[in-house]
Amino acid sequence: MNNFLRGCLLLLSFWLSLSSPAQIPSRPVPPRLVNDLAGLLDNTMSYKLEQDLVAFDDSTSNQICLVIVNDLQGMDILDLAFKIGEQWQVGQSGFDNGAVLLIKTKTTTGGEIAIATGYGLEAVLTDAVCKRIIEEDMLPLFRQERYYEGIQAGLERIMLLASGEFAYESPDQDLITAFGFFALFVFFIIVFVVLLSKKNKGNNNEGGTNKGKFTLSDLAKAVLLSGMASGGRSRGGSFGGGTGGFGGFGGGRFGGGGAKGGW
């Protein structure tokens, strides 16, 4: 009987541990965009990052929130990042233009990073892009224990993408672009040869005249104009500037976009 009761108590304890909700970090009061709950950064570092994120919020209305914890409360880090974004309402209502960068420090278990995006930023901060930010911009520095620099690099990349000042290119993008220009050049050569052949036949039949003849000069002009039309885009502007402090979260919603990684 004692063994039976002991087994029941163990099962009850296990069920309660599964059914009890994980503790989500409380929404900061007063509101802040940098929330180091693990003491990873010193005050100067936190202040600098806060100023950068507030300036970005002021100039674009996009809100990027940094949260650092040392315990995930048994949750998956990406799920926790989504819940923080939803409960804190990071981003603007109606635009859902918020993102959460969540970092779990390296303790007895490995360190982890997650980026969760609001609905409004999923087009530019895709799952693949978020994965690249974590793996290419942040983790190499984190593995060297250069955490502040890694956080700076990740936030800078997120802000550039969210403000439209930077776009990742796929590994094959340069090859595709080069092939496109080559195909365009070949196309114009073929057109030139065909038209020149037709004009020459017409000139031979009519006694020869240059009127209406398609020349090499015409081809050069056409190629030049096509090159100007397909030239590279330039991006400008900045999100820096003075700030009067963070005004608060605006009611953004989160879907399921984002990525995670660890070191």
KAVEN-V769622 format. One record per backbone hydrogen bond with DSSP energy under -1.0 kcal/mol. NH is the residue of the N-H (numbers start at 0). CO is the residue of the C=O. E is the energy in kcal/mol with one decimal. If there is no record, write none. Layout:
# KAVEN-V769622
nh;co;e
NH;CO;E
NH;CO;E
This chain:
# KAVEN-V769622
nh;co;e
4;0;-2.6
5;1;-2.5
6;2;-2.2
7;3;-2.2
8;4;-2.5
9;5;-2.0
10;6;-2.3
11;7;-2.5
12;8;-2.5
13;9;-2.3
14;10;-2.4
15;11;-2.4
16;12;-2.0
17;13;-1.5
18;14;-2.3
19;15;-1.9
34;65;-2.6
36;34;-1.2
36;67;-2.2
45;41;-2.4
46;42;-2.5
47;43;-2.2
48;44;-2.3
49;45;-2.5
50;46;-2.5
51;47;-2.0
52;48;-2.4
53;49;-2.5
54;50;-2.3
55;51;-1.9
56;52;-2.3
57;53;-2.7
58;54;-1.9
59;55;-2.0
60;56;-2.1
62;96;-1.8
64;98;-2.9
65;32;-3.2
66;100;-2.6
67;34;-2.6
68;102;-2.8
74;71;-2.1
79;75;-2.4
80;76;-2.1
81;77;-2.1
82;78;-2.3
83;79;-2.4
84;80;-2.3
85;81;-2.6
86;82;-3.0
87;83;-2.7
89;84;-1.7
92;249;-1.7
94;91;-1.6
95;91;-3.0
98;62;-2.1
99;115;-2.7
100;64;-3.0
101;113;-2.6
102;66;-2.6
103;111;-2.8
104;68;-2.5
106;108;-1.6
111;103;-2.1
112;260;-2.9
113;101;-2.5
114;258;-2.6
115;99;-2.4
116;256;-1.9
117;97;-3.2
118;252;-1.3
119;95;-1.9
120;117;-1.4
121;118;-1.0
124;120;-3.2
129;125;-2.7
130;126;-2.1
131;127;-1.9
132;128;-2.3
133;129;-2.1
134;130;-2.7
135;131;-3.0
136;132;-1.4
137;132;-1.3
138;133;-2.9
141;137;-2.4
142;138;-2.6
144;141;-2.0
145;140;-2.7
146;144;-1.0
149;145;-2.1
150;146;-2.7
151;147;-2.6
152;148;-2.5
153;149;-2.3
154;150;-2.8
155;151;-2.7
156;152;-2.0
157;153;-2.3
158;154;-2.7
159;155;-2.4
160;156;-2.3
161;157;-2.8
162;158;-1.6
163;160;-1.2
164;159;-2.4
172;169;-2.2
175;171;-2.5
176;172;-2.6
177;173;-2.5
178;174;-2.4
179;175;-2.2
180;176;-2.0
181;177;-2.1
182;178;-2.7
183;179;-2.1
184;180;-2.2
185;181;-2.5
186;182;-2.3
187;183;-2.1
188;184;-2.0
189;185;-2.4
190;186;-2.5
191;187;-2.6
192;188;-2.5
193;189;-2.6
194;190;-2.6
195;191;-2.6
196;192;-2.2
197;193;-2.1
198;194;-2.6
199;195;-2.4
200;196;-1.9
201;197;-2.2
202;198;-2.6
203;199;-2.1
204;200;-1.8
205;201;-1.7
207;202;-1.8
212;209;-1.9
218;214;-1.6
219;215;-2.3
220;216;-2.1
221;217;-2.2
222;218;-2.6
223;219;-2.3
224;220;-2.5
225;221;-2.2
226;222;-2.1
227;223;-2.0
228;224;-2.1
229;225;-1.6
249;90;-1.3
250;88;-1.9
251;88;-1.2
258;114;-1.7
260;112;-2.4
262;110;-2.0
